Amino acid sequence: MNSSLRHFSTDILPIEGGTIVSLKGELDAHSAVMASTVLESTVESGAENLLIDCSQLSYISSAGIGVLLSVYHLSMLNQTCLTLFSMPPKIKNVFEVLGMDKVLNVTVTKEEAMAFATASRRV
């Protein structure tokens, strides 16, 4: 196993109308390519909704923020609703300081994220 990626992994869970991708560990310069590949391929697969579970994300760097912004722009082009949920307090603080919580859809719980995704499909 590549030691630079040992601190980061993803889980993919298909759901009705989309996909949940769980980010686990540290999303930094070492893991940015892996995260980008997984998230972009999910959007490009035609998923209506991409829900990103941040509950096990322990760290995010500027490279990680860049990945999420890139995926956000790709999701807009592909008409995919992108929602992040269950951010630990320290990750949520980074998003608030950078104003990312005003750009990206961020919910507290998985249930809120799924309700938001369902509502966006009706529009």
N, CA, C and O atoms as a GROMACS GRO file, in nm:
protein
  492
    1MET      N    1   0.084  -0.119   0.000
    1MET     CA    2   0.000   0.000   0.000
    1MET      C    3   0.088   0.124   0.000
    1MET      O    4   0.187   0.130   0.073
    2ASN      N    5   0.053   0.221  -0.079
    2ASN     CA    6   0.127   0.347  -0.086
    2ASN      C    7   0.112   0.422   0.046
    2ASN      O    8   0.000   0.456   0.084
    3SER      N    9   0.222   0.448   0.115
    3SER     CA   10   0.215   0.511   0.247
    3SER      C   11   0.156   0.651   0.243
    3SER      O   12   0.098   0.697   0.342
    4SER      N   13   0.168   0.720   0.130
    4SER     CA   14   0.113   0.856   0.121
    4SER      C   15  -0.039   0.856   0.117
    4SER      O   16  -0.102   0.958   0.146
    5LEU      N   17  -0.101   0.741   0.082
    5LEU     CA   18  -0.247   0.734   0.076
    5LEU      C   19  -0.306   0.656   0.193
    5LEU      O   20  -0.427   0.639   0.201
    6ARG      N   21  -0.220   0.609   0.283
    6ARG     CA   22  -0.268   0.529   0.395
    6ARG      C   23  -0.360   0.609   0.485
    6ARG      O   24  -0.443   0.552   0.556
    7HIS      N   25  -0.348   0.739   0.484
    7HIS     CA   26  -0.425   0.826   0.573
    7HIS      C   27  -0.556   0.874   0.510
    7HIS      O   28  -0.625   0.957   0.568
    8PHE      N   29  -0.591   0.823   0.392
    8PHE     CA   30  -0.712   0.867   0.324
    8PHE      C   31  -0.775   0.752   0.248
    8PHE      O   32  -0.706   0.671   0.186
    9SER      N   33  -0.908   0.745   0.255
    9SER     CA   34  -0.981   0.646   0.175
    9SER      C   35  -1.122   0.698   0.148
    9SER      O   36  -1.166   0.796   0.209
   10THR      N   37  -1.189   0.632   0.057
   10THR     CA   38  -1.326   0.667   0.024
   10THR      C   39  -1.411   0.541   0.022
   10THR      O   40  -1.362   0.431  -0.005
   11ASP      N   41  -1.538   0.557   0.052
   11ASP     CA   42  -1.637   0.452   0.034
   11ASP      C   43  -1.745   0.508  -0.056
   11ASP      O   44  -1.782   0.625  -0.043
   12ILE      N   45  -1.796   0.427  -0.147
   12ILE     CA   46  -1.900   0.470  -0.240
   12ILE      C   47  -2.025   0.386  -0.216
   12ILE      O   48  -2.019   0.263  -0.215
   13LEU      N   49  -2.138   0.454  -0.196
   13LEU     CA   50  -2.264   0.387  -0.170
   13LEU      C   51  -2.370   0.440  -0.266
   13LEU      O   52  -2.413   0.554  -0.253
   14PRO      N   53  -2.413   0.358  -0.362
   14PRO     CA   54  -2.522   0.402  -0.451
   14PRO      C   55  -2.652   0.413  -0.371
   14PRO      O   56  -2.682   0.328  -0.287
   15ILE      N   57  -2.727   0.518  -0.396
   15ILE     CA   58  -2.858   0.537  -0.335
   15ILE      C   59  -2.956   0.574  -0.445
   15ILE      O   60  -2.916   0.604  -0.557
   16GLU      N   61  -3.084   0.572  -0.413
   16GLU     CA   62  -3.184   0.611  -0.512
   16GLU      C   63  -3.159   0.756  -0.553
   16GLU      O   64  -3.158   0.846  -0.468
   17GLY      N   65  -3.139   0.779  -0.680
   17GLY     CA   66  -3.119   0.914  -0.732
   17GLY      C   67  -2.978   0.968  -0.719
   17GLY      O   68  -2.955   1.086  -0.745
   18GLY      N   69  -2.882   0.884  -0.679
   18GLY     CA   70  -2.747   0.936  -0.668
   18GLY      C   71  -2.650   0.844  -0.598
   18GLY      O   72  -2.664   0.722  -0.600
   19THR      N   73  -2.550   0.908  -0.536
   19THR     CA   74  -2.440   0.835  -0.474
   19THR      C   75  -2.395   0.909  -0.349
   19THR      O   76  -2.390   1.032  -0.346
   20ILE      N   77  -2.361   0.834  -0.245
   20ILE     CA   78  -2.295   0.890  -0.128
   20ILE      C   79  -2.149   0.847  -0.134
   20ILE      O   80  -2.118   0.729  -0.147
   21VAL      N   81  -2.059   0.945  -0.125
   21VAL     CA   82  -1.917   0.916  -0.117
   21VAL      C   83  -1.870   0.961   0.021
   21VAL      O   84  -1.884   1.077   0.058
   22SER      N   85  -1.816   0.867   0.097
   22SER     CA   86  -1.763   0.897   0.229
   22SER      C   87  -1.614   0.925   0.217
   22SER      O   88  -1.539   0.846   0.160
   23LEU      N   89  -1.571   1.038   0.270
   23LEU     CA   90  -1.430   1.075   0.274
   23LEU      C   91  -1.378   1.041   0.413
   23LEU      O   92  -1.436   1.082   0.513
   24LYS      N   93  -1.267   0.967   0.418
   24LYS     CA   94  -1.213   0.922   0.547
   24LYS      C   95  -1.066   0.958   0.560
   24LYS      O   96  -0.985   0.924   0.474
   25GLY      N   97  -1.034   1.027   0.667
   25GLY     CA   98  -0.894   1.061   0.692
   25GLY      C   99  -0.861   1.202   0.653
   25GLY      O  100  -0.941   1.294   0.673
   26GLU      N  101  -0.743   1.220   0.596
   26GLU     CA  102  -0.689   1.352   0.563
   26GLU      C  103  -0.696   1.380   0.414
   26GLU      O  104  -0.634   1.309   0.333
   27LEU      N  105  -0.771   1.482   0.378
   27LEU     CA  106  -0.780   1.524   0.238
   27LEU      C  107  -0.681   1.638   0.218
   27LEU      O  108  -0.710   1.754   0.249
   28ASP      N  109  -0.563   1.603   0.167
   28ASP     CA  110  -0.455   1.698   0.150
   28ASP      C  111  -0.391   1.680   0.013
   28ASP      O  112  -0.447   1.613  -0.074
   29ALA      N  113  -0.275   1.739  -0.007
   29ALA     CA  114  -0.209   1.731  -0.138
   29ALA      C  115  -0.179   1.588  -0.179
   29ALA      O  116  -0.182   1.556  -0.298
   30HIS      N  117  -0.150   1.501  -0.082
   30HIS     CA  118  -0.118   1.362  -0.115
   30HIS      C  119  -0.241   1.283  -0.160
   30HIS      O  120  -0.230   1.192  -0.243
   31SER      N  121  -0.356   1.316  -0.106
   31SER     CA  122  -0.477   1.240  -0.137
   31SER      C  123  -0.570   1.311  -0.236
   31SER      O  124  -0.672   1.255  -0.275
   32ALA      N  125  -0.534   1.432  -0.276
   32ALA     CA  126  -0.622   1.512  -0.362
   32ALA      C  127  -0.652   1.444  -0.496
   32ALA      O  128  -0.766   1.448  -0.543
   33VAL      N  129  -0.553   1.381  -0.556
   33VAL     CA  130  -0.575   1.316  -0.686
   33VAL      C  131  -0.673   1.200  -0.672
   33VAL      O  132  -0.763   1.185  -0.754
   34MET      N  133  -0.656   1.120  -0.568
   34MET     CA  134  -0.747   1.007  -0.545
   34MET      C  135  -0.889   1.058  -0.522
   34MET      O  136  -0.984   1.006  -0.581
   35ALA      N  137  -0.904   1.158  -0.435
   35ALA     CA  138  -1.036   1.212  -0.406
   35ALA      C  139  -1.099   1.271  -0.531
   35ALA      O  140  -1.217   1.249  -0.558
   36SER      N  141  -1.021   1.346  -0.606
   36SER     CA  142  -1.070   1.407  -0.729
   36SER      C  143  -1.118   1.302  -0.828
   36SER      O  144  -1.224   1.317  -0.889
   37THR      N  145  -1.042   1.197  -0.844
   37THR     CA  146  -1.078   1.089  -0.936
   37THR      C  147  -1.210   1.025  -0.898
   37THR      O  148  -1.297   1.006  -0.982
   38VAL      N  149  -1.225   0.993  -0.770
   38VAL     CA  150  -1.348   0.928  -0.723
   38VAL      C  151  -1.468   1.021  -0.739
   38VAL      O  152  -1.572   0.980  -0.791
   39LEU      N  153  -1.454   1.145  -0.695
   39LEU     CA  154  -1.567   1.238  -0.698
   39LEU      C  155  -1.604   1.276  -0.842
   39LEU      O  156  -1.722   1.280  -0.877
   40GLU      N  157  -1.503   1.305  -0.924
   40GLU     CA  158  -1.532   1.342  -1.063
   40GLU      C  159  -1.595   1.227  -1.140
   40GLU      O  160  -1.686   1.248  -1.220
   41SER      N  161  -1.547   1.105  -1.118
   41SER     CA  162  -1.606   0.992  -1.191
   41SER      C  163  -1.750   0.969  -1.148
   41SER      O  164  -1.833   0.925  -1.228
   42THR      N  165  -1.781   0.999  -1.022
   42THR     CA  166  -1.919   0.987  -0.975
   42THR      C  167  -2.008   1.087  -1.047
   42THR      O  168  -2.118   1.052  -1.092
   43VAL      N  169  -1.963   1.211  -1.058
   43VAL     CA  170  -2.041   1.313  -1.128
   43VAL      C  171  -2.055   1.276  -1.275
   43VAL      O  172  -2.164   1.285  -1.332
   44GLU      N  173  -1.945   1.235  -1.337
   44GLU     CA  174  -1.947   1.204  -1.480
   44GLU      C  175  -2.026   1.078  -1.512
   44GLU      O  176  -2.061   1.055  -1.628
   45SER      N  177  -2.056   0.996  -1.411
   45SER     CA  178  -2.135   0.876  -1.433
   45SER      C  179  -2.283   0.908  -1.454
   45SER      O  180  -2.362   0.821  -1.490
   46GLY      N  181  -2.319   1.036  -1.432
   46GLY     CA  182  -2.456   1.078  -1.453
   46GLY      C  183  -2.540   1.082  -1.327
   46GLY      O  184  -2.662   1.094  -1.334
   47ALA      N  185  -2.477   1.070  -1.211
   47ALA     CA  186  -2.552   1.075  -1.085
   47ALA      C  187  -2.627   1.208  -1.074
   47ALA      O  188  -2.570   1.314  -1.096
   48GLU      N  189  -2.755   1.200  -1.039
   48GLU     CA  190  -2.834   1.322  -1.018
   48GLU      C  191  -2.787   1.396  -0.894
   48GLU      O  192  -2.785   1.519  -0.891
   49ASN      N  193  -2.749   1.320  -0.792
   49ASN     CA  194  -2.708   1.376  -0.664
   49ASN      C  195  -2.578   1.312  -0.619
   49ASN      O  196  -2.560   1.190  -0.629
   50LEU      N  197  -2.487   1.395  -0.570
   50LEU     CA  198  -2.365   1.348  -0.507
   50LEU      C  199  -2.365   1.401  -0.365
   50LEU      O  200  -2.355   1.522  -0.343
   51LEU      N  201  -2.378   1.310  -0.270
   51LEU     CA  202  -2.376   1.345  -0.129
   51LEU      C  203  -2.241   1.304  -0.074
   51LEU      O  204  -2.201   1.189  -0.086
   52ILE      N  205  -2.170   1.398  -0.014
   52ILE     CA  206  -2.037   1.371   0.039
   52ILE      C  207  -2.043   1.367   0.191
   52ILE      O  208  -2.072   1.468   0.256
   53ASP      N  209  -2.016   1.249   0.245
   53ASP     CA  210  -2.016   1.227   0.389
   53ASP      C  211  -1.880   1.266   0.444
   53ASP      O  212  -1.778   1.205   0.412
   54CYS      N  213  -1.879   1.369   0.527
   54CYS     CA  214  -1.754   1.421   0.583
   54CYS      C  215  -1.733   1.377   0.728
   54CYS      O  216  -1.639   1.424   0.793
   55SER      N  217  -1.817   1.289   0.779
   55SER     CA  218  -1.813   1.254   0.922
   55SER      C  219  -1.680   1.194   0.966
   55SER      O  220  -1.644   1.205   1.083
   56GLN      N  221  -1.607   1.132   0.874
   56GLN     CA  222  -1.479   1.071   0.910
   56GLN      C  223  -1.360   1.146   0.849
   56GLN      O  224  -1.249   1.094   0.844
   57LEU      N  225  -1.386   1.267   0.803
   57LEU     CA  226  -1.279   1.352   0.750
   57LEU      C  227  -1.210   1.420   0.868
   57LEU      O  228  -1.274   1.496   0.942
   58SER      N  229  -1.083   1.394   0.887
   58SER     CA  230  -1.012   1.447   1.004
   58SER      C  231  -0.933   1.574   0.973
   58SER      O  232  -0.897   1.648   1.064
   59TYR      N  233  -0.907   1.600   0.845
   59TYR     CA  234  -0.826   1.716   0.807
   59TYR      C  235  -0.854   1.750   0.662
   59TYR      O  236  -0.877   1.661   0.580
   60ILE      N  237  -0.853   1.879   0.630
   60ILE     CA  238  -0.863   1.921   0.491
   60ILE      C  239  -0.768   2.038   0.469
   60ILE      O  240  -0.767   2.134   0.546
   61SER      N  241  -0.689   2.029   0.364
   61SER     CA  242  -0.594   2.135   0.329
   61SER      C  243  -0.651   2.218   0.215
   61SER      O  244  -0.762   2.194   0.167
   62SER      N  245  -0.574   2.317   0.173
   62SER     CA  246  -0.619   2.399   0.060
   62SER      C  247  -0.633   2.313  -0.067
   62SER      O  248  -0.718   2.341  -0.152
   63ALA      N  249  -0.550   2.211  -0.079
   63ALA     CA  250  -0.562   2.121  -0.195
   63ALA      C  251  -0.695   2.046  -0.190
   63ALA      O  252  -0.759   2.025  -0.293
   64GLY      N  253  -0.736   2.006  -0.071
   64GLY     CA  254  -0.865   1.938  -0.054
   64GLY      C  255  -0.982   2.030  -0.085
   64GLY      O  256  -1.079   1.989  -0.148
   65ILE      N  257  -0.972   2.155  -0.040
   65ILE     CA  258  -1.074   2.255  -0.073
   65ILE      C  259  -1.081   2.272  -0.224
   65ILE      O  260  -1.190   2.283  -0.282
   66GLY      N  261  -0.965   2.276  -0.288
   66GLY     CA  262  -0.960   2.289  -0.433
   66GLY      C  263  -1.029   2.173  -0.504
   66GLY      O  264  -1.098   2.194  -0.604
   67VAL      N  265  -1.012   2.052  -0.453
   67VAL     CA  266  -1.080   1.935  -0.509
   67VAL      C  267  -1.230   1.954  -0.501
   67VAL      O  268  -1.301   1.933  -0.600
   68LEU      N  269  -1.280   1.994  -0.384
   68LEU     CA  270  -1.424   2.011  -0.367
   68LEU      C  271  -1.480   2.121  -0.456
   68LEU      O  272  -1.590   2.108  -0.510
   69LEU      N  273  -1.405   2.230  -0.472
   69LEU     CA  274  -1.449   2.336  -0.563
   69LEU      C  275  -1.453   2.289  -0.708
   69LEU      O  276  -1.546   2.320  -0.782
   70SER      N  277  -1.352   2.215  -0.747
   70SER     CA  278  -1.347   2.161  -0.883
   70SER      C  279  -1.464   2.067  -0.909
   70SER      O  280  -1.527   2.073  -1.015
   71VAL      N  281  -1.494   1.981  -0.812
   71VAL     CA  282  -1.606   1.888  -0.826
   71VAL      C  283  -1.738   1.965  -0.826
   71VAL      O  284  -1.832   1.928  -0.897
   72TYR      N  285  -1.746   2.070  -0.746
   72TYR     CA  286  -1.866   2.155  -0.744
   72TYR      C  287  -1.892   2.214  -0.883
   72TYR      O  288  -2.004   2.210  -0.932
   73HIS      N  289  -1.787   2.268  -0.946
   73HIS     CA  290  -1.804   2.326  -1.080
   73HIS      C  291  -1.841   2.219  -1.182
   73HIS      O  292  -1.926   2.243  -1.268
   74LEU      N  293  -1.780   2.102  -1.173
   74LEU     CA  294  -1.814   1.992  -1.263
   74LEU      C  295  -1.959   1.949  -1.241
   74LEU      O  296  -2.030   1.919  -1.336
   75SER      N  297  -2.001   1.945  -1.116
   75SER     CA  298  -2.139   1.904  -1.087
   75SER      C  299  -2.239   2.004  -1.143
   75SER      O  300  -2.347   1.966  -1.189
   76MET      N  301  -2.204   2.132  -1.140
   76MET     CA  302  -2.294   2.232  -1.200
   76MET      C  303  -2.306   2.210  -1.350
   76MET      O  304  -2.415   2.219  -1.406
   77LEU      N  305  -2.195   2.181  -1.416
   77LEU     CA  306  -2.196   2.156  -1.561
   77LEU      C  307  -2.277   2.032  -1.596
   77LEU      O  308  -2.339   2.026  -1.702
   78ASN      N  309  -2.276   1.933  -1.507
   78ASN     CA  310  -2.345   1.806  -1.532
   78ASN      C  311  -2.483   1.800  -1.468
   78ASN      O  312  -2.548   1.695  -1.469
   79GLN      N  313  -2.527   1.911  -1.411
   79GLN     CA  314  -2.658   1.920  -1.344
   79GLN      C  315  -2.672   1.815  -1.234
   79GLN      O  316  -2.776   1.751  -1.220
   80THR      N  317  -2.564   1.798  -1.158
   80THR     CA  318  -2.563   1.709  -1.042
   80THR      C  319  -2.571   1.797  -0.917
   80THR      O  320  -2.499   1.896  -0.905
   81CYS      N  321  -2.659   1.761  -0.826
   81CYS     CA  322  -2.672   1.835  -0.700
   81CYS      C  323  -2.567   1.782  -0.603
   81CYS      O  324  -2.569   1.664  -0.566
   82LEU      N  325  -2.475   1.867  -0.562
   82LEU     CA  326  -2.367   1.831  -0.470
   82LEU      C  327  -2.401   1.881  -0.331
   82LEU      O  328  -2.429   2.000  -0.312
   83THR      N  329  -2.398   1.791  -0.232
   83THR     CA  330  -2.427   1.828  -0.094
   83THR      C  331  -2.326   1.759  -0.003
   83THR      O  332  -2.302   1.639  -0.015
   84LEU      N  333  -2.268   1.835   0.089
   84LEU     CA  334  -2.179   1.780   0.190
   84LEU      C  335  -2.254   1.772   0.321
   84LEU      O  336  -2.338   1.857   0.350
   85PHE      N  337  -2.224   1.669   0.401
   85PHE     CA  338  -2.295   1.657   0.529
   85PHE      C  339  -2.206   1.595   0.636
   85PHE      O  340  -2.102   1.534   0.608
   86SER      N  341  -2.250   1.613   0.761
   86SER     CA  342  -2.185   1.555   0.880
   86SER      C  343  -2.039   1.598   0.896
   86SER      O  344  -1.952   1.514   0.919
   87MET      N  345  -2.015   1.727   0.884
   87MET     CA  346  -1.879   1.777   0.902
   87MET      C  347  -1.842   1.784   1.050
   87MET      O  348  -1.918   1.837   1.131
   88PRO      N  349  -1.725   1.730   1.086
   88PRO     CA  350  -1.676   1.749   1.221
   88PRO      C  351  -1.653   1.900   1.246
   88PRO      O  352  -1.629   1.975   1.152
   89PRO      N  353  -1.661   1.943   1.371
   89PRO     CA  354  -1.649   2.086   1.402
   89PRO      C  355  -1.526   2.154   1.342
   89PRO      O  356  -1.536   2.267   1.293
   90LYS      N  357  -1.411   2.089   1.345
   90LYS     CA  358  -1.290   2.156   1.294
   90LYS      C  359  -1.294   2.170   1.141
   90LYS      O  360  -1.241   2.268   1.088
   91ILE      N  361  -1.355   2.076   1.071
   91ILE     CA  362  -1.370   2.087   0.925
   91ILE      C  363  -1.473   2.195   0.894
   91ILE      O  364  -1.453   2.277   0.804
   92LYS      N  365  -1.583   2.194   0.967
   92LYS     CA  366  -1.688   2.294   0.948
   92LYS      C  367  -1.632   2.435   0.970
   92LYS      O  368  -1.667   2.528   0.898
   93ASN      N  369  -1.546   2.450   1.068
   93ASN     CA  370  -1.484   2.579   1.096
   93ASN      C  371  -1.401   2.628   0.976
   93ASN      O  372  -1.406   2.746   0.941
   94VAL      N  373  -1.325   2.538   0.914
   94VAL     CA  374  -1.247   2.575   0.796
   94VAL      C  375  -1.340   2.625   0.686
   94VAL      O  376  -1.313   2.727   0.624
   95PHE      N  377  -1.450   2.554   0.663
   95PHE     CA  378  -1.546   2.594   0.560
   95PHE      C  379  -1.607   2.731   0.592
   95PHE      O  380  -1.623   2.813   0.503
   96GLU      N  381  -1.639   2.754   0.718
   96GLU     CA  382  -1.699   2.883   0.757
   96GLU      C  383  -1.600   2.997   0.743
   96GLU      O  384  -1.636   3.105   0.695
   97VAL      N  385  -1.476   2.976   0.786
   97VAL     CA  386  -1.373   3.080   0.776
   97VAL      C  387  -1.349   3.119   0.630
   97VAL      O  388  -1.331   3.237   0.598
   98LEU      N  389  -1.350   3.020   0.541
   98LEU     CA  390  -1.328   3.046   0.398
   98LEU      C  391  -1.454   3.089   0.324
   98LEU      O  392  -1.448   3.127   0.207
   99GLY      N  393  -1.569   3.082   0.390
   99GLY     CA  394  -1.695   3.116   0.326
   99GLY      C  395  -1.748   3.007   0.234
   99GLY      O  396  -1.840   3.030   0.155
  100MET      N  397  -1.690   2.889   0.244
  100MET     CA  398  -1.731   2.778   0.158
  100MET      C  399  -1.872   2.729   0.191
  100MET      O  400  -1.941   2.674   0.105
  101ASP      N  401  -1.914   2.749   0.315
  101ASP     CA  402  -2.049   2.708   0.354
  101ASP      C  403  -2.156   2.792   0.285
  101ASP      O  404  -2.273   2.756   0.284
  102LYS      N  405  -2.115   2.905   0.227
  102LYS     CA  406  -2.208   2.990   0.153
  102LYS      C  407  -2.210   2.954   0.004
  102LYS      O  408  -2.303   2.991  -0.067
  103VAL      N  409  -2.108   2.882  -0.041
  103VAL     CA  410  -2.097   2.842  -0.182
  103VAL      C  411  -2.153   2.702  -0.204
  103VAL      O  412  -2.230   2.678  -0.297
  104LEU      N  413  -2.114   2.610  -0.118
  104LEU     CA  414  -2.153   2.470  -0.131
  104LEU      C  415  -2.274   2.440  -0.043
  104LEU      O  416  -2.293   2.504   0.060
  105ASN      N  417  -2.354   2.342  -0.083
  105ASN     CA  418  -2.465   2.296   0.000
  105ASN      C  419  -2.406   2.212   0.113
  105ASN      O  420  -2.342   2.110   0.088
  106VAL      N  421  -2.427   2.257   0.236
  106VAL     CA  422  -2.375   2.185   0.352
  106VAL      C  423  -2.491   2.163   0.449
  106VAL      O  424  -2.558   2.258   0.489
  107THR      N  425  -2.513   2.036   0.486
  107THR     CA  426  -2.617   2.005   0.584
  107THR      C  427  -2.553   1.936   0.704
  107THR      O  428  -2.440   1.887   0.696
  108VAL      N  429  -2.626   1.932   0.812
  108VAL     CA  430  -2.574   1.873   0.935
  108VAL      C  431  -2.580   1.721   0.929
  108VAL      O  432  -2.485   1.653   0.966
  109THR      N  433  -2.692   1.667   0.882
  109THR     CA  434  -2.711   1.522   0.885
  109THR      C  435  -2.728   1.463   0.745
  109THR      O  436  -2.754   1.533   0.648
  110LYS      N  437  -2.712   1.332   0.739
  110LYS     CA  438  -2.735   1.258   0.615
  110LYS      C  439  -2.881   1.272   0.572
  110LYS      O  440  -2.910   1.287   0.453
  111GLU      N  441  -2.972   1.267   0.668
  111GLU     CA  442  -3.114   1.278   0.638
  111GLU      C  443  -3.147   1.414   0.574
  111GLU      O  444  -3.225   1.421   0.480
  112GLU      N  445  -3.086   1.520   0.627
  112GLU     CA  446  -3.106   1.653   0.567
  112GLU      C  447  -3.049   1.659   0.427
  112GLU      O  448  -3.108   1.720   0.338
  113ALA      N  449  -2.934   1.597   0.406
  113ALA     CA  450  -2.872   1.595   0.274
  113ALA      C  451  -2.960   1.520   0.174
  113ALA      O  452  -2.977   1.563   0.060
  114MET      N  453  -3.017   1.407   0.218
  114MET     CA  454  -3.104   1.329   0.130
  114MET      C  455  -3.234   1.404   0.102
  114MET      O  456  -3.285   1.397  -0.010
  115ALA      N  457  -3.287   1.474   0.200
  115ALA     CA  458  -3.409   1.553   0.179
  115ALA      C  459  -3.380   1.667   0.081
  115ALA      O  460  -3.463   1.696  -0.006
  116PHE      N  461  -3.264   1.731   0.094
  116PHE     CA  462  -3.226   1.838   0.002
  116PHE      C  463  -3.213   1.782  -0.140
  116PHE      O  464  -3.259   1.845  -0.235
  117ALA      N  465  -3.151   1.666  -0.152
  117ALA     CA  466  -3.133   1.603  -0.284
  117ALA      C  467  -3.269   1.570  -0.346
  117ALA      O  468  -3.291   1.592  -0.465
  118THR      N  469  -3.359   1.516  -0.264
  118THR     CA  470  -3.494   1.482  -0.313
  118THR      C  471  -3.567   1.607  -0.358
  118THR      O  472  -3.631   1.606  -0.463
  119ALA      N  473  -3.558   1.714  -0.281
  119ALA     CA  474  -3.624   1.839  -0.317
  119ALA      C  475  -3.566   1.898  -0.445
  119ALA      O  476  -3.640   1.954  -0.526
  120SER      N  477  -3.436   1.885  -0.464
  120SER     CA  478  -3.372   1.941  -0.584
  120SER      C  479  -3.414   1.865  -0.710
  120SER      O  480  -3.416   1.923  -0.819
  121ARG      N  481  -3.447   1.736  -0.696
  121ARG     CA  482  -3.493   1.658  -0.812
  121ARG      C  483  -3.630   1.702  -0.858
  121ARG      O  484  -3.664   1.687  -0.975
  122ARG      N  485  -3.709   1.756  -0.766
  122ARG     CA  486  -3.846   1.799  -0.800
  122ARG      C  487  -3.848   1.932  -0.873
  122ARG      O  488  -3.947   1.965  -0.939
  123VAL      N  489  -3.742   2.008  -0.863
  123VAL     CA  490  -3.740   2.143  -0.921
  123VAL      C  491  -3.720   2.136  -1.069
  123VAL      O  492  -3.716   2.240  -1.135
   0.00000   0.00000   0.00000
